[in-house]
Amino acid sequence: GNCRWATAKQQTRNMRRNLIVTLRGEAMPLVDACDRLGLNYSMVYYRVTSGWSDAEALTPSRGRWP
């Protein structure tokens, strides 16, 4: 009764090592936030691990990366 089937994608996103960010008041894995916003995961990951706030990191860049 306490089991359910999950896809490989769901299982991967349910791991402790995922970075959790807040997007519009909702906490989610970084990869989901990037998918929703159409942003490059590597760019946003670099920003978050460099100390940028979630709001700053999830803002599309203009010009050069990052």
Order of alpha helices (4+ residues) and beta strands (2+ residues): alpha-beta-beta-alpha-alpha-alpha
